Amino acid sequence: MTAVEPLTRPTPLTGPATPAAPAGRPPTAHARLRAWVAETAALTRPDAVVWCDGSTQEYDRLCDLLVAQGTFVRLDARRRPRSFLARSTPDDVARVESRTFICSERARDAGPTNNWRAPAQMRAELEAVFDGSMRGRTLYVVPFAMGPVGSPLAQYGVELTDSPYVVVSMHLMTRVGTAVLEHLGTDGAFVPAVHSVGMPLVDDAGEPVADVPWPCSRTKYVAHFPQTREIWSFGSGYGGNALLGKKCFALRIASVMGRDEGWLAEHMLLLRLTSPQGRAFHVAAAFPSACGKTNLAMITPTLPGWTAQTIGDDIAWMRPDADGRLRAINPEAGFFGVAPGTGPRTNPAAVEMVASDTIFTNVALTDDGDVWWEGLTPEPPAHLVDWQGQDWTPDAGRPAAHPNSRFTVRAGRCPTIAPDWDDPAGVPVDAVLLGGRRASTVPLVVQARDWAHGVLLGATIASEQTAAAEGTVGELRRDPFAMLPFTGYHAADHWAHWLAVGERLGAGAPAVFCVNWFRTDADGRYLWPGFGDNARVLAWALGRVAGTAPAVDSPIGLLPAPGSLDLTGTDVTADDLAALLAVDVDAWLTETDLVREWFAGFGDAVPPQVLDALGEVRRRLVGDG
């Protein structure tokens, strides 16, 4: 059962608080955890503190509460069983990168790609906004595991939140509840994470304030303290701003933990591919937003004899094992996927996955109680209620679903999920894929010559801006290892850490490849069919791992030898393939100049091995030119 602590201390603004439920003792003897919860409650002043147990009954009870509060719309029980729709406010629809801070002791440690704030200054600002921020609300204590409880690769956190939407989402995205408290025991390590929507239900005069379906604040903070492994988030109820186990813990804080402890926390999918000969390979792949990451994670290969199974779609934690292999887990327990563009052609597994037991946010509502978004069907319905609750028709001149609308669903719902996807021991990584979205210059696939060259490829990923991040849509930006918004320390130090891990792995290190599904011709036509046909590229890459696929040398790395890509059954012509694999020397010389210019922004922090690898590419280009 969920434990409820009544709060009976007097407060200067509201007087004695009223217990929300019969008293219950915190279900843990962990003194530091209990003290921290009490300190946070004293600051935020909720009406009650509820310790979550992670049970199905708790999830259902909170979903009923969210329906009653107007946050959730219950979808039709036949068309979309046990599923709900939530609509956020227009100013709370994505990560707030401009208000995301790394509060390391030194500005240098945050680096040029992060917003730095001195810890003491940030703590003062946070104390001011969190003071009384939960008045009239309930503080939920959400103990959660990132990775299977008890796994040697797992880590643990506790999120304190005043949002039941966050609690049910954490139920789907992490492993929540009593088992985590039992694992922590009386003194186990955990990452403390505090979240408030920033809308108390009592004003400064002590008068009640009416609640709204999606409470949030115009003032927003997402603050990380790497030295003390803390997360504080204020003002947003959405996604990575509020589900603090995801980007905040699993990447920003975990990347620092990994640096200090010798492992990697990466923005990577995990995929198992099995060859016609029955050999299973495991691939970790980094792609920025809008580059087909989820589609690849749930790929249905078109290449006969090959099968694929999903292990993770977004985050991988990887640690060298005693045998010199890099072993990886998916630390999450669910998927938080972008809805628009997800359809039967692009990702049939995802469409099947969200057929039930899913929370949808900012998609459109159909007249028969189902959901819809752009890309779900070839033609839109004649009438919808859009993501802002307004009537919508195909001639409305605006999207029915927000471009960054999402679905949240348990991993076990995925039809392509590997039966052992949550094996505590993880899986051995055979290959690392790095991909961006480039219309020209970058070939369909290229293999790094060595680990340092692979780190160069990862450090220089470039892709188009998307709705999931702030900025101009379509603008090209460098996104090293697809971690630009997520590395919790200096990006160039992250590259140095990759080099150190590679040195430790030695001959057991995975092969590294760069892929680009998005190269176009002069008319803007995509040269590669993508989706399930991407397995053809993966088959060549894994053939390289197995020592069976031939390659040819080029100034920028190793390319598929003629005839080594199986294109049977595709519409890819010989001219298309030549264009897909072409290395334009002049374009690449320009590319190396741009990379050098970009590296200059990191000063002397860029590892010499990465600069040497760039110099080697340029030398080969000039030599072949």
N, C-alpha and C positions, 0 to 999 in steps of 0.2 A: 504494500500500500504506500501511497505517497504521503510523506510526513509533512505536516504543516506547523510552522512555528508562528504563534501569535506575537505581535509586537505591541508591547504595552507601555513602552517608555514615552514620556511626554515629548512633544516636539514644539518648537517656538511658533510654528505657523498653524498647526492643526489641532493641538492638544492631544490627549491620549488617542492612540490608534485603536481601532476596533478589530478584534480577531476575525479573520475571514472564515475560519473553520475550527473545530476542536483542536486543542493543543496536541502537538506531537514532538518527540525529541528528534533531533537530526539523526539520520540512520547511519552514522559513522562515528568512530572514535578518533578520527584524524584531527588532531588538535589545531594544526595550522590551517586546514581547510575550514574548520568550524569558526576559527577566529576571523579568517578573511571574510567569510560570508557575513558574520556579525558586523564587521567594520564597514562593509559595503552597504549593508542594510541601514546602519546608523547614518551613513552619508546620504543615501538615496531616499530613505524614509517610506518604504512601501507599507501597505496595510497588512501584508502577511508575507511570509517566506515559505515557499513550497519546494520540497526536495523531490525531484522527479525520479521515478523508478524504472522508466523505459517500457512499461507494460502496454499491451494492446488496449487495455481498458483506459489507461491514461491518455493514449493517443485519441481514441474515440471520444472520450469526454471533452478533450480540448477542441477537437474538430466541431463537436456540437456547440461548444461555447463560441467558437469563431463564427459559426452560422448564425447563432442568436445575436451576436454583436454586429453582423452585417459585413464582416471581413471576408467570409466565405459565402459563395453561392454553391449550394449542393447541386451537382449535375444529375442528369436523368439516370436513374438506377439501372435501367436496361442498356442504355447506350454507352454509359461511362460509369460502371459500378464503383462505388466507394471513392469517388473523385470530386474535386472541388475547384472552383475558380476564385481567384483573388485579384482585385484591381488596386494597384498602388496609386499614389498621387503623381501628377506629371513631373514633379521635381524629385522623385525618388524611384528611378527606373533602372539604375545601373550603378556600377562601382563609381565612387567619387574619388578619382585619382588625385585631383587637385587638393583634396582634404585628407589624403592618406599620408601618414608621417612615420618615419623611422627615427626614433628618439635614442640614438646611440650617444654615448658620452662625448664622442668626438664627431664633428661634422664630416671629417675625412672618411670615417668608417661607413657612413651612409652612402657616400659617393655622389656623382653628378646626376644619376638617374633617379634618385629618391628625393622626396621632400624631407629635409632634416629639421628637427626642432630639439633644442636642448631639453634634457629630461626634466630638470627642475621647472623650467618655464612651462612645459607641456603639462606637468602634474598640477601646477597652479591653475591653468586654464581648465583642465578636466575637473578638478575639484569644484570649481565655480559652476560649471554647467551640470554636473551630476548632483550637486547639492539639492536634495528634495525632488529629483527628477522622476521618482517613482511614486510620489504621493498619490494616493487613491488607487494604485495598481498593486498587483502581486509580483513579487520577485520570485522567479523560478530558478532553482538551482539545477543545472543540467550537467551531470557528470558524463563524460563521453570518452571513447577510445578512438584514436586514429590508427587503424589496423586492428586485426583480430586481438581480442583481449588475451594477454599472455604471450603474444608473439615477440621474439627477440627484436623485431623491427618496429614494433608498435610504440606509440607515445600516448599520453593521456592529458586531458584537459577538463576544466570545469567552466561552463559558461553561466553567468548570472544575467538574466534578461527579464524585462517586463513585458515581453511580447509572446503571447501564446502561439502566434504564427511562426516565430522562430523556434519554439519548442517542438512543434509538430514537424517542422522542416528538418530540425536536427535529428529527430527520430528516424527520418528517412535517409539522411545523409551520413550519419555516424552511428556508432554503437553506443546507445544511451542507457544509463540506468544502474541498477544495484550491482551488477557484476563488476562495473568499473570501480565503485566504492570498495567492494570486497578486495579487488586487486590492489588498490592503493593502500589498504590496511590502515595503519596508524601514522605512517610517515612517508608514504610513497610520493614520488615527484609528479607534479602536474603543472600545466600551464594555466594560470588564472586569466580568465577572459570576462570582461564586464561589458554589457550592452544595455543601452536604454534608448527607447524611441524618442525620448526627450519631450514628452508631452504629459506632464502630471495632470491628474484629474482634480486637483485642488489648487486654487490660485493663491497669490501671495497674501490675500486677505482672509484665507481660510475658507473661501466659498467653493462649492463644487463646480467643476467644469464638465460640460457634456463631452462624451467620447465621440470619436469618429471611426468609420470602418477601417481606415488606414492611418493610424497616428504616426506622425513623424515631426521633425523640426527643420526649419530652414538652416539652422546652425548644425553643422556636421563635422565630426571628427572620426577618423579611424587611425588610432595611434598604437604603435608597437614599440616596446622597450626590449631590445635584444639582450641587454646584459641581465635583466631580471626575468626575461621570458614572460612578459605580460602583454595583454591586449586590452585596450579600452576603446569602445566604439559608441558614439553618441549621435542621435538625430535621424538615423536612417533605419528603416525596417526591411531593407531589400538585400537579397542575395549575399554577395561576398562582403558587404558592409556589416551584415548582421549575423550571418551564419558563420561564426568565428572559427569553427573548425576547418573551414575550407581554405580560402586564399590566405587569411591572416595567420592561422596556425600552421596548416599543412605546407605552406610555401614560405611566407616571410619569416616567421619565427623558426620553423623547422630547417630552413636553409642555413640559418646561423647555428642551430644545434648540429646540423650535419657538418658544417665547416669545422666546428670545434671538436667533433667526435669522429670525423673521418668517413662520413657517408654523404649521400646526395639527396636532397629534396627537390624534385624537378616537376615542371609543368608538362608532364608527358603522359600519353596513353600507354597502356600495356596490352599487347596482343600476342596470342599464340597462333602460329600458322603451322599446319602439318602438311608435309609434302606427300605426293603420291606414293613415295616409298615408305611412308609412315614415320618419318623423322619430324619431331616437334621442335620448332624454333620459337624463341620469344623475342619480341621487338619492343623497345621503348622509343616513343616518337614524340618530338616537340613541334608543335605548330601554333602560330599565333591565331587569333580569332579569325573566323571566316575562311579558313584554309582546309576545311573538311576533316577536322580532327575527330569529331564524333562519328562521322561517316566511316572513317578508316577503322576506328575502334570496334565498329559493329559490321565490318565488311562481309559481304557474301561474295567470295571469289568467283569470277567467271572462268577462271583457268581450270580446265578439267583436272580432277584428282586432288586439288588443293582444298583444304578446309580451314576455317578460322574460328577462333573462340575469343571472346572479350574477357579481359582481366580487369581493365580499368580504362576510363575514357578521358581522364583529365590530369591526375597527379600520380607520380610514382616516387616512392622512397627506395633508394638503392644503396646497398652496403656490401663491400667486399667480404666474401666468406673465407673460411679457413683453407679452401681449395683454390683460392685465387680467382674465383668467379664473382661477377657482380650479380647479387641477388636482389630482387625487387618485389615489393608489395604495392597494391593499391590501398592507400590508407583510408579511403572513403568507403561508405557502405551504400551509396546511392549515386544517382546521376542528377545533375542540375544543368539541363541542356537547353540550348537555344531552340525555340520552336520554329520560327520562320525559316523556310527552306527545307524543313524536315518533311519528307513525303514518301510515298511508296516507291518512287524511283530512286531518290537520293539515299534513303535510309529506311528500308522496310522493317528492319529489326526494331528501330526506335518507335515507329508507328505502332507496331504490335505491343511493344513494351508499355506504352502509355494508354493502352485500351482500358485499363482499370487502375484503381489504387494510386492515383496520381494527383498532385497539387499543381494546378496550372496558374501562372501569374501573368496578367496583362495580355492574354489572348482574347479572341472574340467569342461571344456566346451565340449559339444558334437558337432559332425559335423553338426547337424541340429539346432544348436542354443539353446540348452537346457543345463542344468547342471547335473552333476553326482558326486557322492562321494562314497567311500567304505561303503557298507551296504545299499545303496539305492535299488539295485537290486541284485539277487543272483549271476549273472554273469556280469562282466563289458563289456562295448561296445568294439568293436574290435579296435577302434581308438578314442583318446581324445586329447585335448590340456590340459596339466596339469596346476596346480595352478601357475607354474612359466612361463607359456606361451610356454612350449616345447611340441613337439609331444610325445604321450604316447600310448603304447600298453600293453596288459596284461602281456607280458614278460619283461617289462621295469625294473623290480626289484626295483621300488620305488612307493610310493603312488601317485595316480593321484590327490587327494585332500590332502591338508595339514591336519595332525591329529587334529589341532585346528581350522580348517576352520569353518565358521559361516554362519548363516542366521539371518537377521534382518527384523522383520515383526511386524505390528501392532497387538495388543492383540485381536482386534475385528475380525481378520481373523481366529482365532482358533475355530474349530467346537465344541470344548467341553467347550468354555468359558461360565461362568455363565451369565445370562442376567443382573444380578445386580452386576457384578464383580467390578464395579467402584462406588458402593454405598458410598457416602461420610462418612456415619456412620460406615463403615466397617462391619466385621462379628465377632461373638463371637467364640473364640477358645476353642474347647472341649478337644483336645488332642495335645500334642507335640510329634513328632516322631524324633528320632535321629538315624542316620544310617551311618555305614562305610562299608568297603569292606574287609571282613576277611574270609580267607579260613578255619579257624578252630577257636576253643575256644568260640567265641561269638554265642549264639543261634539265631534261626530265629527271635524270639521276646521275650522280657522280659519287665515286667512293673516295674517301680520304686516304692519302698514302700512308699516314701514320696517325698516332693519337694527337699530336700537336696540330697537325693539319685539320683533324676533326674538330678540335677546340676552336680553331680559326673559323671553320664553317659555322659552328654554333654561335660564336661571338658576333657573326656578321649577318645572321638571318635578317631579311627585310621583307615586310609585308604591308599590304594596304590597311589603313585605319578602318575600324568597324564601329558599329553602334555600341559595342560592349565597352568601348573606351572613349574618353573625351578627346575631341580633336576633329579635324576635317575629314569626313568620310572620303575614302579614295586616296588620301595622302599616303605616300610611302614613308615608312619609318623603320629604322633598325630596331630589332627586337631580339637581343641576344638570348639564345636558348629559349625563346618565347617566354622569357622571365622578366622583361623590362619592368612591368608594374609589380613584380612579385619577389624579387631578390631582396632579402632583409639586410643586405650589407653592400659594400662597394662592388659594382658589377665586374670590374676588372679583377678583383680579388676572387670573385666567383669563378672566373676563367682559370685563375691560378689554382683554385681548389680542384677543378676538373683535371688539370695537369697532374696534381699531386695524387689524385685517385688513380689516374692512368698509370703513373709510375709504380704505385703499389700493386696494381693488377698485373702489370707486365704483359707477358704473352697471353694471359687470360682475358685481356681487355676486349670488349665487344668491337666489332667492325663498325665504322661510322660512315654514314651516307647522307648526302643532301638530295632532296627530291623537290620537284616543282611541277605540280599537276596543271598549272595555269598558263603555260606559254601559248601565245596566240600568233596568228599570221597577220599580214598587213591589213586585213579586213576585220581584225578583231575576233576571228573564229578560233575557238580552242582547238589546239592540235591533238590533244590527248582526251580520250573519252571519259577518263576518271572513274569514280565510284568503284564498282566491283572489278573493273579492269585494272585498277591500281595493284591488284594482286600480281599482275604480270611483272611489274617493276619489283615488287617485293620478292617474287620468285627468283629473279636474277640476283638481287642483293643477297638473299639467303643461299643461293648457289655459290656466291663468292665466299660466304662463311664456310660452306661445306667443301669448297675447293673444286667445284664442278662447273662453274660458270666462267667462260672466258671474258677478258676485258682488254681494252686497248688504252694506251697511255694518251694523255692530253696535258696541256699546260696546267689545267686546273684540277686534275685528278684522274681517276680511272673511270672509263665509260664502257657501256656494254659493247662487246665485240659484235661485228655484223652477224646477224642471225641468232644472237643469244637471247633476244627478247621474243617470247612466243606471242605473236600477234594474230594467231589463227582465230577467225571469227569476228575480228574487229574491222572497222572501216579505216584504220590507220594506213595511209599509203606510204610508199617508199619515200616520197618527197616530204610527207609529214614527219616521218621518223628522222630523216636527215636534219630537218629544221629543229626537231625536239632535242637532238643531241649535238647541235652545232655549237662550236665555241668560237665566237667572234672575237678575234684578238684585240681589235681596237676598242670594242665595248668592254672587254675585260680589263684592259689597261686603264680605261676610265673608271671602272669599278674599283680597281685597286687604289686609284687616286682618292676616290670618295671614301674608301675604307680608312686610308691613312689619315684623311682629314677628320673622320669621325673618331678614330683612335686618339687623335690629338686632344680631344675633349677630356680624355681620362688621364692626361699628363703622363708621368713616369710610372703609373700603376699597371699599364699593360704589360703582361709577362713577356720577357724577351723571346721565349719559344714561339709565342703567337706572332710577334713581329717578324721573327725569322721565317715562319711558315708563310706569311704574307710576302716577304721578300723573295722566297723561293718560287712562289707562284708568278710573281712579276718577272723574275729572271727567266723562267721557262717561257713566259709569253714573249718577252723580247727576243729570246733565243730562237723561238719558232716563227717570229714575225719577219 
